[in-house]
Each structure stands twice: as structure tokens, then as C-alpha cells.
Amino acid sequence: MQAMILERTCSLMDEDEPLRLVDVPTPEPGAGEVMIEVSVCGVCHTELDEIEGRTPPPRFPVIPGHQIVGRVVALGNQVQNLSLGDRVGVGWIHHSSGLKDENISSEFVATGRDVDGGYAEFMCVAERYAFPIPEIFTDAQAAPLLCAGAIGYRALKLTGLNDGDRLGLMGFGGSAHLVLQLTRYLFPQSSIYVFARNEETRKFASKMGADWVGESKAPDLLHAIIDTTPAWTPVVQAMGNLKPGGRLVINAIRKEDDDKQALLKLSYSDHLWMEKEIKSVANISGEDIREFLAIAASVPIFAEIETYPLAAANRALVDLKRGSVRGAKVLVVRGSLQ
């Protein structure tokens, strides 16, 4: 099969082609696993963290990609709940303990980092981590829901938001634009404040229905804020925008170091006192994905998507790193290779 492989870490500010399109052996499903013919695979900021070495793969080469939609084409022994032809999705969780806290378990294995992922024609996964895709979504529409959407759902749960509370979103990319739609459904009386540096992104947030859009200081203190950015400056800004007892949830696998000096501006009295909290989101559970897909189908929640052929994965990654973000990027695998 053909796949895009990562063979070393590098800076995406210097390297235009971190991945290479190659022929590799087609995987075979083990006991309890299914093989999926990949239709599409979403592009996530976590891939940038892998490529640039902030959360490096344990081995090279590796096939990135963890927002995968396709159909089951082979069954391993002991598969009980899936059949050939089923349309399924795979997220960041490739397998783990199966317990309620599996997202923070030492057994957690990440798709596309610890094992090969979906920037390929085929991939294998345990059947319990292959999630049926609701019929309302096309393959490309479903891909961002498996990570950007589901991890946004987990972040929103961790805010402890009540209906009518004011919610802030630091950054407005693949995850946040889905969280806005989710919040409108779950907390219809809550006002949503979006912080974004880029004017085009702010216009996108306004179009999506944000109640207020700006760069750094909201007109009201907020009950909770979700930070989806790779930077540190928004963390300090967020803490300054929280009301007493408010909570910041950082939805990022890693932060970049470029503006780490911003943390020196953190003031205990202005940013941390009055029982303000900071909480991180760590990975994702299978239950998060199952729950979110059901909610997304019932609302429904649709991602704004931009598609690229698999062979253009490098361009998608560079665009994500260096350009402004509007919605989610998705690689089309099936039918895009010659």
C-alpha cells in the first residue's frame, strides 16, 4: 500500500516536506482487530507536535494520522461487533486499558504516533476503538469529529460550565469552531467569547455566531475559557479574563516554546488568586468519541473543511503551521493515489 511516512523530526518553519510518500507492506489485523480501508484522514495540530519533536514517535518511520474514516475490509480472530463493509472512524486513542480513566492510563497508545495511523491506504485497530460513523455525515465531514470535535467535547465537560455561564475560546481553529456549535446546543443561554489574533479568523468566528470577538480583553469576566492554541501568551491572557473561581482548560497535547517568556508576566494577584483554576486535557477516551458522535449527529454539528489529496499531506501540514486556520483540514486517501 502507499503511505506518507515520517522518518525524523524537523522544524516545519524550515522543512517543506517532512513526510515521504512510499510503498509499505499492507498491515494485517491481529486478534480482536479490524483492517480499515482509509477513505479520509483529518490533519491535526498534534501532527505538528510529532513532526517537530514535542511529542515524538517512539520509533521511525511511522505513519501519522488519527482522524480516520473508512470501511472494514478484513477481520481478525475474535472480532464480534463489526462486519465487513461497516463504516467506522478511529481517533487519537488506538488502544488503552478500557477503564474510565483510559485517557490517562500508562497503557494509552496513540494512533499515528505510537503505532501507524491513517495517512495511508489501510490501517488496523482494535474493534472497540473503531467507532461507527452516523449516516448524516460524509467521510470528510466525519473526520474532524473524531479528534478536534471529541477532544473539544472533553474540554467542554472539564470546564464545569452551567447553562448561562460565559465561555471563552482562545483560538478558533479545528476544535474551537466545533466547540462553539456544541456549546450552543448544550448551553443555549451561555454567551461565547472568541479570542483570535488574525482578522480573518475573527471574521470566521463572528460568522459562526460568537457573541463577542476580539484579541485579548473581553468586556466581561468569564466563568470558563478553553485554550486551543499552541502558545503561552493566551494562557496569561485567559487567566486575566476569568472571574473569581473561573477555570481555564488547556486543550493541547503540547505547547510550543517560542513565547514561553510570556509566563513571566503571570501575576499571582491578577491571574491566579481568587480560586482561579488551570486544568489540562490529556488525550481522549473511547467513551468521549462515542458520546460526541451521537451528539454531533443529533444537533447536527458540521465542520468547515478544506480537503487535500494524500500526496499533498506536506502542503496541508505546512499550511496548518504557517497559515491562518479556518476550520479543519482533511486528506482524501481513497481514489487520490495513482
C-alpha positions as CSV (number, residue, x, y, z in Angstrom):
1,M,0.0,0.0,0.0
2,Q,1.0,3.6,-0.3
3,A,1.5,5.8,2.8
4,M,3.0,9.1,3.9
5,I,5.8,8.3,6.4
6,L,7.7,10.4,9.0
7,E,11.3,9.4,9.2
8,R,12.7,12.1,11.5
9,T,11.7,15.2,13.5
10,C,12.3,18.6,12.0
11,S,11.0,22.2,12.1
12,L,8.1,22.9,9.8
13,M,9.3,26.5,9.6
14,D,12.4,25.2,7.8
15,E,11.2,22.0,6.2
16,D,8.5,22.0,3.5
17,E,8.3,18.2,3.0
18,P,8.7,16.4,6.4
19,L,6.8,13.3,5.1
20,R,7.6,11.0,2.2
21,L,5.1,9.0,0.0
22,V,6.3,5.4,-0.2
23,D,5.1,1.8,-0.7
24,V,4.9,-0.2,2.6
25,P,3.5,-3.6,3.4
26,T,-0.2,-3.7,3.9
27,P,-0.9,-4.4,7.6
28,E,-2.9,-7.5,8.7
29,P,-5.4,-7.4,11.6
30,G,-4.4,-9.2,14.8
31,A,-6.8,-10.9,17.2
32,G,-9.7,-8.6,18.1
33,E,-8.6,-6.1,15.3
34,V,-10.1,-4.9,12.1
35,M,-8.4,-3.7,9.0
36,I,-9.8,-0.4,7.6
37,E,-9.5,0.8,4.0
38,V,-9.0,4.5,4.7
39,S,-11.2,6.9,2.9
40,V,-10.1,10.2,4.5
41,C,-7.9,11.3,7.4
42,G,-8.0,14.6,9.2
43,V,-4.9,16.8,9.8
44,C,-4.4,17.7,13.4
45,H,-2.1,20.2,15.2
46,T,-0.8,17.2,17.1
47,E,0.9,16.0,13.9
48,L,2.9,19.2,14.1
49,D,3.9,18.3,17.6
50,E,5.0,14.9,16.5
51,I,7.0,16.2,13.5
52,E,8.7,19.0,15.4
53,G,9.6,16.7,18.3
54,R,7.4,18.0,21.1
55,T,5.7,14.6,21.4
56,P,7.9,12.4,19.1
57,P,7.1,9.0,17.9
58,P,8.9,6.2,19.8
59,R,10.1,4.8,16.5
60,F,10.8,5.8,12.9
61,P,9.5,5.5,10.4
62,V,5.9,6.0,11.4
63,I,2.7,6.7,9.5
64,P,0.9,9.8,11.1
65,G,-2.8,10.5,11.2
66,H,-5.5,9.9,13.8
67,Q,-8.8,11.3,12.4
68,I,-9.6,8.3,10.2
69,V,-12.7,7.3,8.4
70,G,-13.0,4.2,6.2
71,R,-14.6,0.8,5.8
72,V,-13.8,-2.5,7.4
73,V,-12.2,-4.8,4.8
74,A,-10.8,-7.6,7.0
75,L,-11.5,-9.1,10.4
76,G,-9.0,-10.6,12.8
77,N,-9.9,-13.5,15.0
78,Q,-12.4,-12.8,17.9
79,V,-14.0,-9.8,16.3
80,Q,-17.6,-9.8,17.4
81,N,-19.3,-6.5,16.8
82,L,-18.1,-5.3,13.4
83,S,-18.7,-6.7,10.0
84,L,-17.1,-6.3,6.6
85,G,-18.2,-3.1,4.9
86,D,-19.0,-1.2,8.1
87,R,-18.1,2.4,8.0
88,V,-16.0,3.4,11.1
89,G,-13.8,6.0,12.4
90,V,-10.6,6.0,14.5
91,G,-9.3,8.8,16.8
92,W,-6.2,9.5,18.8
93,I,-6.9,6.6,21.1
94,H,-5.6,3.4,19.3
95,H,-6.0,1.3,22.4
96,S,-5.8,1.6,26.1
97,S,-6.9,0.0,29.4
98,G,-10.6,0.2,28.6
99,L,-11.3,1.7,32.0
100,K,-13.0,5.0,32.7
101,D,-9.6,6.8,33.0
102,E,-8.1,5.1,30.0
103,N,-7.1,8.5,28.6
104,I,-4.5,8.9,31.3
105,S,-3.6,5.3,31.7
106,S,0.0,4.1,31.2
107,E,-1.5,1.7,28.7
108,F,-2.6,4.5,26.4
109,V,-1.3,4.1,22.8
110,A,-1.8,6.9,20.3
111,T,-2.8,6.4,16.7
112,G,-0.3,7.8,14.3
113,R,2.4,8.3,16.9
114,D,2.9,5.1,18.9
115,V,1.5,3.0,16.1
116,D,0.9,3.6,12.4
117,G,-2.1,5.8,11.6
118,G,-4.3,7.0,8.7
119,Y,-2.0,8.8,6.2
120,A,-2.2,5.5,4.3
121,E,-4.5,3.3,2.3
122,F,-5.1,0.8,5.1
123,M,-4.7,0.7,8.9
124,C,-5.6,-1.7,11.7
125,V,-7.1,-1.1,15.1
126,A,-8.9,-3.0,17.9
127,E,-12.6,-3.2,17.1
128,R,-13.6,-1.4,20.4
129,Y,-11.7,1.7,19.1
130,A,-13.3,1.6,15.7
131,F,-16.4,3.8,16.0
132,P,-19.5,3.6,13.7
133,I,-20.0,6.8,11.8
134,P,-23.5,8.3,11.8
135,E,-25.1,8.3,8.3
136,I,-25.7,12.1,8.4
137,F,-22.0,12.8,7.8
138,T,-19.9,12.3,4.7
139,D,-16.5,10.7,5.3
140,A,-14.8,14.1,5.1
141,Q,-17.3,15.8,7.4
142,A,-16.8,13.0,10.0
143,A,-13.0,13.0,10.1
144,P,-12.6,16.2,12.3
145,L,-15.2,15.0,14.7
146,L,-13.0,12.1,15.8
147,C,-10.4,14.3,17.4
148,A,-11.0,18.0,17.1
149,G,-14.6,17.5,17.9
150,A,-14.3,14.8,20.5
151,I,-11.4,16.4,22.4
152,G,-13.3,19.7,22.3
153,Y,-16.3,17.9,23.9
154,R,-14.0,16.5,26.6
155,A,-12.6,20.0,27.2
156,L,-16.1,21.5,27.5
157,K,-17.1,18.9,30.0
158,L,-14.0,19.7,32.1
159,T,-14.9,23.4,32.3
160,G,-17.9,22.5,34.5
161,L,-19.9,25.1,32.6
162,N,-23.6,25.7,33.5
163,D,-26.2,27.0,31.1
164,G,-26.0,30.8,31.2
165,D,-22.3,30.9,32.2
166,R,-20.0,32.9,29.9
167,L,-17.5,30.7,27.9
168,G,-14.3,32.0,26.2
169,L,-12.5,30.2,23.4
170,M,-8.8,31.1,23.0
171,G,-8.0,30.5,19.3
172,F,-10.6,29.4,16.8
173,G,-9.3,26.5,14.7
174,G,-10.4,23.0,14.0
175,S,-11.5,22.2,17.6
176,A,-12.9,25.5,18.7
177,H,-15.3,26.1,15.8
178,L,-16.9,22.7,16.7
179,V,-17.0,23.6,20.4
180,L,-18.9,26.7,19.6
181,Q,-21.6,24.7,17.9
182,L,-21.6,22.2,20.7
183,T,-22.0,24.9,23.4
184,R,-24.9,26.5,21.5
185,Y,-26.7,23.1,21.7
186,L,-25.8,22.0,25.3
187,F,-25.8,25.5,26.9
188,P,-28.2,27.7,24.8
189,Q,-28.2,30.5,27.3
190,S,-24.4,30.9,27.5
191,S,-22.6,33.7,25.7
192,I,-19.5,32.7,23.8
193,Y,-16.4,35.0,23.6
194,V,-13.7,34.2,21.0
195,F,-10.1,35.4,21.2
196,A,-8.1,35.4,18.0
197,R,-5.2,37.4,16.7
198,N,-5.9,37.0,13.0
199,E,-8.6,39.2,11.5
200,E,-9.8,36.5,9.1
201,T,-10.2,34.1,12.0
202,R,-12.2,36.7,13.9
203,K,-14.5,37.2,11.0
204,F,-15.0,33.4,10.8
205,A,-15.9,33.3,14.5
206,S,-18.4,36.1,14.0
207,K,-19.9,34.2,11.1
208,M,-20.2,31.1,13.2
209,G,-22.2,33.1,15.8
210,A,-19.8,34.1,18.5
211,D,-21.3,36.8,20.8
212,W,-18.1,38.7,21.1
213,V,-14.8,38.5,19.1
214,G,-11.6,40.2,20.0
215,E,-7.8,39.8,20.6
216,S,-7.1,39.9,24.3
217,K,-9.5,41.5,26.7
218,A,-13.2,40.6,26.8
219,P,-15.8,43.2,28.0
220,D,-16.9,40.8,30.8
221,L,-15.2,38.3,33.1
222,L,-15.8,34.7,32.1
223,H,-16.8,31.6,34.0
224,A,-14.6,29.4,31.9
225,I,-12.2,29.5,29.0
226,I,-10.9,26.8,26.7
227,D,-7.4,27.4,25.2
228,T,-6.7,25.5,21.9
229,T,-3.6,27.5,20.9
230,P,0.0,26.2,20.8
231,A,1.3,29.3,22.6
232,W,1.7,30.5,26.1
233,T,0.6,34.2,25.8
234,P,-3.1,33.1,25.5
235,V,-2.7,31.3,28.9
236,V,-1.8,34.5,30.6
237,Q,-4.5,36.4,28.8
238,A,-7.1,33.8,29.6
239,M,-6.3,34.0,33.4
240,G,-6.8,37.7,33.3
241,N,-10.2,37.3,31.7
242,L,-11.6,34.8,34.2
243,K,-14.0,35.8,37.0
244,P,-13.1,34.7,40.6
245,G,-13.5,30.9,40.8
246,G,-13.2,30.6,37.0
247,R,-11.4,27.8,35.2
248,L,-9.1,27.6,32.2
249,V,-9.0,24.3,30.4
250,I,-5.9,23.9,28.1
251,N,-6.8,21.7,25.2
252,A,-3.4,20.9,23.7
253,I,-1.1,17.9,23.7
254,R,2.0,20.2,23.9
255,K,2.8,23.9,23.9
256,E,5.5,25.5,21.8
257,D,8.4,27.4,23.4
258,D,8.5,30.4,21.1
259,D,6.7,32.7,23.6
260,K,7.4,30.9,26.8
261,Q,8.8,34.2,28.3
262,A,5.1,35.3,28.4
263,L,4.8,33.3,31.6
264,L,7.0,35.8,33.4
265,K,4.1,38.2,33.1
266,L,1.9,35.9,35.2
267,S,0.8,37.8,38.3
268,Y,-0.4,35.8,41.3
269,S,-2.8,38.6,42.4
270,D,-4.1,39.4,38.9
271,H,-4.2,36.0,37.3
272,L,-4.3,33.2,39.9
273,W,-5.7,34.5,43.2
274,M,-9.4,34.2,44.0
275,E,-9.5,30.4,43.5
276,K,-9.0,30.5,39.7
277,E,-8.0,27.1,38.2
278,I,-6.0,25.7,35.4
279,K,-6.8,22.2,34.1
280,S,-5.3,20.3,31.1
281,V,-6.9,17.9,28.7
282,A,-5.0,14.7,28.4
283,N,-5.7,12.5,25.4
284,I,-9.2,11.2,24.9
285,S,-11.3,8.1,25.8
286,G,-13.3,5.9,23.7
287,E,-16.4,7.0,25.5
288,D,-15.7,10.6,24.6
289,I,-15.7,9.7,20.9
290,R,-18.8,7.6,21.2
291,E,-20.8,10.2,23.1
292,F,-19.7,13.1,20.9
293,L,-20.5,11.4,17.6
294,A,-24.1,10.8,18.9
295,I,-24.5,14.4,20.0
296,A,-22.9,15.7,16.8
297,A,-25.4,13.7,14.7
298,S,-28.4,14.9,16.7
299,V,-27.6,18.6,16.6
300,P,-26.1,18.3,13.8
301,I,-22.6,19.7,14.1
302,F,-20.7,20.1,10.8
303,A,-17.0,21.0,10.5
304,E,-15.8,23.6,8.0
305,I,-13.4,21.6,5.9
306,E,-10.6,22.0,3.4
307,T,-9.5,18.9,1.5
308,Y,-6.2,17.8,0.1
309,P,-5.1,14.6,-1.7
310,L,-3.0,12.3,0.4
311,A,0.1,13.0,-1.7
312,A,-0.3,16.7,-0.7
313,A,-0.1,16.0,3.0
314,N,3.0,18.0,3.3
315,R,1.3,21.1,1.9
316,A,-1.6,20.6,4.4
317,L,0.8,20.4,7.3
318,V,2.8,23.5,6.2
319,D,-0.5,25.4,5.6
320,L,-1.6,24.5,9.2
321,K,1.8,25.5,10.6
322,R,2.3,28.8,8.8
323,G,-1.1,30.0,7.6
324,S,-4.3,31.2,9.3
325,V,-6.7,28.4,10.3
326,R,-10.3,28.2,9.1
327,G,-12.0,25.1,10.3
328,A,-10.3,21.7,9.6
329,K,-8.1,20.2,7.0
330,V,-8.8,16.7,5.7
331,L,-6.7,14.4,3.5
332,V,-8.6,12.4,0.8
333,V,-7.0,9.0,0.6
334,R,-9.3,6.7,-1.4
335,G,-9.2,7.5,-5.1
336,S,-6.5,10.1,-4.7
337,L,-3.5,7.9,-5.5
338,Q,-2.4,6.6,-8.9
